[in-house]
Amino acid sequence: MLRRTHRYLRTAGALALAGGSLLAGGAPAGAAASIAIGPMMVSRFASATQPLTQSQCVAIFTEPCYLPAQIQTAYNEQPLFNSGITGAGQTIVIVDSFGSPTIKSDLATFDSQFNLPAPPSFRIIQPAGKVPAYNPNNSDMVGWAGETTLDVEWSHTIAPGANILLVETPVSETEGTAGFPQIVKAENYVIDHHLGDVITQSFGATEQTFTSQQQLLSQRSAYFNALAHNVSVLASSGDTGAANYEFDGTDLYPFPTVGWPASDPLVTGVGGLQLHLDQNGFRTAPDNVWNDPASICSQPCAGSGGLSSVFDRPFFQDRVARVVGRDRGVPDVSLNAAVSSAVNVWMSFDGLTGGFYQIAGAAHRFRDDKAGGHGYVDMTKSIARVSSLRSARRSL
C-alpha cells in the first residue's frame, strides 16, 4: 500500500512496459514484465491468461509470489473455515477513491480461477457524491482502480463468506485533508445506516501534512461514530518505512513520521511483513519486517511504523510502553505486504493490459482477528528520534 505518488515507474532495466510478449502457456517471458507504483501499491504484470506459480515468479522476477491458498494456509485459516467461520453474516466495507469500472467482473474471474465462492452480496455505493467517469488516461484513476481491485479480491480471499460493500468516493485522497471530507461523509453514512461490521481503509496522510492538529482532529467523526456502533476500523500504516511523504507527495520528511488514520487510537493500524512460504503455504523462515532493497523498488518500499506526533499512548498499548513511551505507536498488527512476497490479482480495466498482476502492499486488506503478529518488533527502527517527533507534536 504505497503512498500515492501519481506516477508509474520501472525498475532495474530488466522490467519492460506492461503488455510484453507472453509465452504460449501464458507465463511471461523473462524480460517481459513491468512494475508500476500507484495509490499505495506496487504491481507487476505477469500473464494475460493465468496466475504465476511461486517458482515462475522466482524465475522471472527473482522473487516469489503467492496464491490465495498459500496465504490462507500461512494464516491458518482452514481450521476456521472447517468450523464454519468464513465471515458469513458479516459485511466488509472497503473505502477507495474512484473505485474500478470492472471490479465485479474482475472479482468473478479471480474467484473462478482460484475456486472461491462468490460473496453472498457485493454492492457498490457512492454516498459522498457521484464519482467522475473513469478515464484510462488519468493515472490517478488507474492507480485507484488497481488499489480497489486488490482490496476487494484479497478481502474476499481472507473472508470468502462475508458480504462486500465497496464505498467509492469522488475525490482522490492524497496528503493533508484532500479527499478526507468525502471519506468521512461516506463512512458516517455507512455507520449510520448499519451497512457494515468492519471498515478497511487503503490510504493515509502523513500527520505533518495537516496544517494544524485541529485540522486533523476535525476529520475523526466517523471513528467516534464507529466506536459508538461497535464497527471495527482498520487503516494501512504506509509503505515507506520510517519516512513518509511531505505535502508535495514526492519528498520524504527527513525525520521519522507516521500516517493518519493508522495512528488514530480509534483505528487498528496495520503494517507490512515479508513472508517466506513453500508451495503449500508453510513457512520456510520466520516473517520479517518488509524492507525491500533498491534492486526491487526504485523508491522506499518498507513497512512503516513509529510514534504519533499527535496522539498519546492509548491504554491498549500499555504493555508495550517500553517501546512506545508515552506516544501512540504504529502499527498494531502486521501482515504480508512486501514486494518480495507479492500476491496474484486479476485486473482488466482500461489503462493497463488485462491479466494477472503481482501486487504488493496488501497487509491492511486482511481481516482475520486470529491472524498475524504484533508489529512492534519492527517499530524500533522507526522511533530512534523521539525528540523530533515530540517537536513535531508541538508544531502541529
C-alpha positions as CSV (number, residue, x, y, z in Angstrom):
1,M,0.0,0.0,0.0
2,L,2.4,2.6,-1.2
3,R,1.7,6.3,-0.7
4,R,0.1,8.0,-3.7
5,T,2.9,9.2,-5.9
6,H,0.7,9.7,-9.0
7,R,3.4,8.3,-11.3
8,Y,4.4,5.0,-12.8
9,L,8.0,3.7,-12.6
10,R,10.1,0.9,-14.0
11,T,13.0,-0.7,-12.2
12,A,16.4,-2.1,-12.9
13,G,16.2,-2.0,-16.6
14,A,15.1,-5.7,-16.6
15,L,11.5,-4.7,-16.3
16,A,9.8,-3.6,-19.6
17,L,6.5,-2.0,-20.3
18,A,3.3,-3.9,-19.5
19,G,1.9,-6.0,-22.3
20,G,5.3,-7.5,-23.2
21,S,5.4,-10.8,-25.1
22,L,3.9,-13.9,-23.4
23,L,4.9,-17.5,-23.7
24,A,2.4,-19.8,-25.4
25,G,1.4,-21.2,-22.0
26,G,0.5,-17.8,-20.7
27,A,3.5,-17.1,-18.4
28,P,5.5,-14.1,-19.4
29,A,9.0,-14.4,-20.9
30,G,11.8,-13.5,-18.6
31,A,12.4,-10.0,-20.0
32,A,8.7,-9.1,-20.4
33,A,7.4,-7.7,-17.1
34,S,6.6,-4.3,-15.6
35,I,6.4,-2.6,-12.3
36,A,4.1,0.3,-11.5
37,I,3.6,2.4,-8.4
38,G,0.2,3.7,-7.9
39,P,-2.0,4.5,-4.9
40,M,-0.4,2.6,-2.1
41,M,0.7,-0.4,-4.1
42,V,3.4,-1.8,-6.4
43,S,2.2,-4.0,-9.3
44,R,4.0,-6.2,-11.8
45,F,2.3,-7.5,-14.9
46,A,2.5,-11.3,-15.0
47,S,0.2,-13.0,-17.5
48,A,-2.8,-12.4,-19.7
49,T,-4.2,-15.8,-19.1
50,Q,-3.1,-17.4,-15.8
51,P,-1.6,-16.6,-12.5
52,L,2.1,-17.3,-12.0
53,T,3.2,-20.0,-9.6
54,Q,5.8,-19.3,-7.0
55,S,8.6,-20.9,-9.0
56,Q,7.6,-18.9,-12.1
57,C,7.8,-15.6,-10.2
58,V,11.2,-16.5,-8.8
59,A,12.4,-17.3,-12.4
60,I,11.0,-14.1,-13.9
61,F,11.1,-11.5,-11.1
62,T,13.7,-13.2,-8.8
63,E,11.2,-13.0,-6.0
64,P,8.3,-15.3,-5.1
65,C,4.6,-14.5,-5.4
66,Y,1.7,-16.2,-3.6
67,L,-1.7,-17.6,-4.4
68,P,-4.8,-17.3,-2.2
69,A,-4.5,-20.9,-0.9
70,Q,-0.9,-20.2,0.2
71,I,-1.9,-17.1,2.2
72,Q,-4.9,-18.9,3.7
73,T,-2.6,-21.6,4.9
74,A,0.1,-19.2,6.2
75,Y,-2.5,-17.6,8.4
76,N,-4.0,-20.9,9.5
77,E,-7.5,-20.1,8.1
78,Q,-8.5,-23.7,7.1
79,P,-9.4,-24.6,10.7
80,L,-11.7,-21.6,10.9
81,F,-13.3,-22.5,7.5
82,N,-13.8,-26.0,8.7
83,S,-15.7,-24.8,11.8
84,G,-17.9,-22.5,9.7
85,I,-16.0,-19.2,10.4
86,T,-15.8,-17.7,6.9
87,G,-17.1,-14.2,7.5
88,A,-20.6,-15.3,6.9
89,G,-23.2,-12.9,8.2
90,Q,-20.6,-10.0,8.3
91,T,-20.0,-7.2,5.8
92,I,-16.6,-5.8,4.9
93,V,-16.8,-2.1,4.0
94,I,-14.0,-1.2,1.6
95,V,-13.4,2.5,1.0
96,D,-11.5,3.7,-2.0
97,S,-11.4,6.8,-4.1
98,F,-13.0,6.4,-7.6
99,G,-13.2,2.6,-7.4
100,S,-12.8,0.4,-10.5
101,P,-15.2,0.2,-13.5
102,T,-14.6,-3.6,-13.9
103,I,-14.4,-4.7,-10.3
104,K,-17.4,-7.0,-10.3
105,S,-16.3,-8.9,-13.4
106,D,-12.7,-8.9,-12.2
107,L,-13.7,-10.5,-8.9
108,A,-15.7,-13.1,-10.7
109,T,-12.7,-14.0,-12.8
110,F,-10.5,-14.1,-9.7
111,D,-12.9,-16.3,-7.9
112,S,-13.3,-18.7,-10.8
113,Q,-9.5,-19.1,-11.2
114,F,-8.9,-19.8,-7.5
115,N,-12.1,-21.8,-6.8
116,L,-13.5,-19.2,-4.4
117,P,-17.3,-18.8,-3.9
118,A,-18.8,-15.6,-5.0
119,P,-19.6,-13.3,-2.0
120,P,-23.2,-13.6,-0.8
121,S,-23.6,-9.9,-1.6
122,F,-21.4,-7.4,-3.4
123,R,-22.7,-3.9,-3.5
124,I,-21.2,-0.6,-4.7
125,I,-22.4,2.8,-3.3
126,Q,-21.3,6.4,-3.6
127,P,-22.8,8.2,-0.6
128,A,-20.4,11.2,-0.7
129,G,-21.3,12.1,-4.3
130,K,-21.2,10.7,-7.8
131,V,-17.7,9.5,-8.8
132,P,-16.4,11.1,-12.0
133,A,-16.5,8.9,-15.1
134,Y,-13.5,6.6,-15.3
135,N,-10.7,8.0,-17.5
136,P,-8.0,5.5,-18.5
137,N,-5.7,8.4,-19.3
138,N,-5.8,9.6,-15.7
139,S,-3.0,7.8,-13.9
140,D,-4.6,8.6,-10.6
141,M,-7.9,6.8,-11.5
142,V,-5.9,3.9,-13.0
143,G,-4.0,3.6,-9.7
144,W,-7.1,3.7,-7.6
145,A,-8.7,1.1,-9.8
146,G,-5.8,-1.2,-9.1
147,E,-6.0,-0.5,-5.4
148,T,-9.7,-1.2,-5.4
149,T,-9.2,-4.5,-7.2
150,L,-6.5,-5.6,-4.7
151,D,-8.7,-4.6,-1.7
152,V,-11.8,-6.4,-3.0
153,E,-10.2,-9.6,-4.2
154,W,-8.0,-10.2,-1.2
155,S,-10.5,-9.2,1.4
156,H,-12.7,-11.8,-0.2
157,T,-9.9,-14.3,-0.1
158,I,-9.5,-14.0,3.6
159,A,-13.2,-13.9,4.4
160,P,-14.9,-15.7,1.5
161,G,-18.2,-15.9,3.2
162,A,-18.5,-12.2,4.0
163,N,-20.6,-9.6,2.2
164,I,-18.6,-6.9,0.4
165,L,-19.7,-3.2,0.3
166,L,-17.4,-1.1,-1.8
167,V,-17.7,2.6,-1.0
168,E,-16.4,4.8,-3.7
169,T,-15.6,8.5,-3.1
170,P,-15.4,11.2,-5.7
171,V,-12.2,13.0,-4.6
172,S,-8.8,11.4,-4.6
173,E,-7.2,11.2,-1.1
174,T,-3.5,12.4,-1.3
175,E,-1.8,14.2,1.6
176,G,-3.3,16.6,4.1
177,T,-7.1,16.9,4.2
178,A,-7.6,16.2,0.4
179,G,-10.3,13.6,0.0
180,F,-10.9,13.1,3.7
181,P,-14.2,15.2,4.0
182,Q,-15.8,12.9,1.4
183,I,-14.4,9.8,3.0
184,V,-15.7,10.9,6.4
185,K,-19.1,11.6,5.0
186,A,-19.2,8.2,3.2
187,E,-18.1,6.3,6.3
188,N,-20.6,8.1,8.6
189,Y,-23.3,7.2,6.1
190,V,-22.3,3.5,6.2
191,I,-22.2,3.5,10.0
192,D,-25.5,5.5,10.5
193,H,-27.3,3.1,8.2
194,H,-25.8,-0.1,9.8
195,L,-24.3,-1.3,6.5
196,G,-21.2,-3.0,7.7
197,D,-19.2,-4.5,10.5
198,V,-15.6,-3.6,9.6
199,I,-14.3,-0.7,7.6
200,T,-10.9,-1.1,5.8
201,Q,-9.0,1.9,4.5
202,S,-6.3,1.7,2.0
203,F,-5.0,5.2,2.4
204,G,-3.3,7.6,4.8
205,A,-1.7,11.0,5.0
206,T,1.4,11.9,6.9
207,E,0.4,13.6,10.2
208,Q,2.7,16.6,9.4
209,T,0.9,17.4,6.1
210,F,-2.1,18.7,8.0
211,T,-1.8,22.4,8.6
212,S,-2.7,22.1,12.3
213,Q,-3.5,19.4,14.9
214,Q,-7.1,20.7,14.9
215,Q,-7.4,20.2,11.2
216,L,-6.5,16.5,11.6
217,L,-8.7,16.1,14.7
218,S,-11.7,17.6,12.8
219,Q,-11.7,14.6,10.5
220,R,-12.3,12.0,13.2
221,S,-16.1,12.0,13.5
222,A,-16.5,8.7,11.6
223,Y,-14.2,6.9,14.0
224,F,-16.1,8.1,17.1
225,N,-19.3,7.0,15.3
226,A,-17.8,3.6,14.6
227,L,-16.8,3.2,18.2
228,A,-20.4,4.0,19.3
229,H,-21.8,1.4,16.9
230,N,-19.2,-1.4,17.5
231,V,-17.8,-1.1,14.0
232,S,-14.1,-2.0,13.6
233,V,-11.9,0.3,11.6
234,L,-8.6,-0.6,10.0
235,A,-6.0,1.5,8.2
236,S,-2.7,0.9,6.5
237,S,0.4,2.2,8.2
238,G,2.3,3.0,5.0
239,D,5.0,1.6,2.7
240,T,7.9,3.9,3.0
241,G,9.5,2.8,6.3
242,A,10.2,5.4,9.0
243,A,9.9,8.2,6.3
244,N,6.6,9.4,4.9
245,Y,5.8,11.8,2.1
246,E,5.6,15.6,2.5
247,F,2.6,17.5,1.2
248,D,4.0,17.6,-2.3
249,G,3.7,13.8,-2.5
250,T,7.3,13.5,-3.7
251,D,9.8,14.4,-1.0
252,L,10.1,12.4,2.2
253,Y,10.4,14.0,5.6
254,P,14.0,14.0,7.0
255,F,12.8,12.6,10.3
256,P,10.5,9.7,11.4
257,T,6.8,10.2,10.8
258,V,3.7,8.2,10.8
259,G,0.4,8.4,8.8
260,W,-3.1,9.0,9.9
261,P,-5.7,7.4,10.2
262,A,-3.5,4.4,11.1
263,S,-2.1,6.5,14.0
264,D,-5.5,7.2,15.4
265,P,-6.2,5.3,18.7
266,L,-9.7,4.6,17.4
267,V,-8.3,2.7,14.4
268,T,-6.3,-0.5,14.1
269,G,-3.1,0.3,12.3
270,V,-1.9,-2.5,10.1
271,G,1.7,-2.7,8.9
272,G,3.6,-4.9,6.4
273,L,5.7,-8.0,6.7
274,Q,7.6,-10.3,4.3
275,L,6.5,-13.9,4.3
276,H,8.7,-16.9,3.3
277,L,6.4,-19.7,2.2
278,D,6.8,-23.0,0.4
279,Q,4.5,-24.1,-2.4
280,N,1.9,-25.3,0.1
281,G,1.9,-22.1,2.2
282,F,4.0,-23.3,5.1
283,R,6.8,-21.1,6.4
284,T,10.3,-21.8,5.4
285,A,11.6,-18.9,7.6
286,P,10.1,-16.6,10.2
287,D,8.2,-13.5,9.0
288,N,10.4,-10.4,8.9
289,V,9.9,-6.7,8.5
290,W,9.1,-5.6,5.0
291,N,12.2,-3.7,3.7
292,D,12.8,-4.4,0.1
293,P,16.1,-3.4,-1.5
294,A,16.7,-0.8,-4.2
295,S,17.1,-3.6,-6.8
296,I,13.4,-4.3,-6.4
297,C,12.0,-0.8,-5.7
298,S,13.3,2.5,-7.1
299,Q,11.9,4.4,-4.1
300,P,11.5,3.4,-0.4
301,C,9.5,0.1,-0.1
302,A,9.2,-0.9,3.5
303,G,6.7,-1.4,6.2
304,S,6.0,1.9,8.0
305,G,5.9,2.3,11.7
306,G,6.8,4.7,14.5
307,L,5.4,7.1,17.0
308,S,2.5,9.5,16.5
309,S,3.2,13.2,16.8
310,V,-0.4,13.9,17.6
311,F,-1.8,11.1,19.9
312,D,-0.6,9.8,23.2
313,R,-0.3,6.2,24.1
314,P,-3.7,4.5,24.3
315,F,-4.5,2.1,27.2
316,F,-4.3,-0.9,25.0
317,Q,-0.6,-0.2,24.3
318,D,0.4,-0.1,28.0
319,R,2.0,-3.5,27.7
320,V,4.5,-2.1,25.1
321,A,5.2,1.2,27.0
322,R,8.9,0.3,27.0
323,V,8.8,0.5,23.2
324,V,6.4,3.4,22.5
325,G,7.0,5.5,25.6
326,R,4.1,8.0,26.1
327,D,3.2,8.1,22.4
328,R,0.7,6.1,20.3
329,G,2.8,3.5,18.4
330,V,2.0,2.3,14.9
331,P,1.2,-0.3,13.7
332,D,-0.9,-2.6,15.9
333,V,-0.6,-5.7,13.8
334,S,1.4,-6.6,10.7
335,L,0.6,-9.0,7.8
336,N,2.0,-9.9,4.4
337,A,2.8,-6.8,2.2
338,A,6.3,-7.0,0.7
339,V,7.1,-6.7,-3.0
340,S,9.3,-9.7,-2.4
341,S,6.2,-11.7,-1.2
342,A,3.6,-10.3,-3.6
343,V,0.2,-11.8,-4.3
344,N,-1.8,-12.5,-7.5
345,V,-4.5,-10.1,-8.6
346,W,-6.7,-10.1,-11.7
347,M,-7.3,-6.7,-13.3
348,S,-8.9,-5.8,-16.7
349,F,-9.9,-2.1,-16.7
350,D,-8.7,0.2,-19.5
351,G,-5.4,1.8,-19.0
352,L,-3.4,-1.4,-18.5
353,T,-3.0,-4.8,-20.1
354,G,-5.7,-7.1,-18.7
355,G,-4.5,-10.1,-16.9
356,F,-2.8,-11.3,-13.7
357,Y,-0.6,-9.0,-11.7
358,Q,1.7,-9.5,-8.8
359,I,0.8,-6.8,-6.3
360,A,2.4,-5.8,-3.0
361,G,1.3,-3.6,-0.1
362,A,-1.6,-5.8,0.9
363,A,-1.2,-6.1,4.6
364,H,-4.1,-3.9,5.6
365,R,-6.6,-5.8,3.4
366,F,-6.5,-8.9,5.5
367,R,-9.3,-9.1,8.1
368,D,-8.8,-12.0,10.4
369,D,-8.6,-11.4,14.2
370,K,-6.7,-14.6,14.8
371,A,-4.1,-14.0,12.1
372,G,-0.9,-12.1,12.0
373,G,1.7,-11.0,14.6
374,H,2.2,-7.8,16.5
375,G,4.1,-5.1,14.6
376,Y,6.2,-3.7,17.4
377,V,9.2,-5.9,16.5
378,D,9.8,-3.7,13.5
379,M,8.9,-0.4,15.2
380,T,12.2,0.0,17.0
381,K,13.9,1.1,13.7
382,S,11.3,3.9,13.4
383,I,11.5,5.5,16.9
384,A,15.1,6.4,17.3
385,R,14.4,10.2,17.1
386,V,11.7,10.6,19.7
387,S,12.8,14.2,20.2
388,S,12.0,15.0,16.6
389,L,8.5,13.6,16.9
390,R,7.8,15.4,20.1
391,S,8.9,18.6,18.5
392,A,6.6,17.9,15.6
393,R,3.7,17.5,18.0
394,R,4.3,20.9,19.4
395,S,4.4,22.3,15.8
396,L,1.0,20.8,14.9
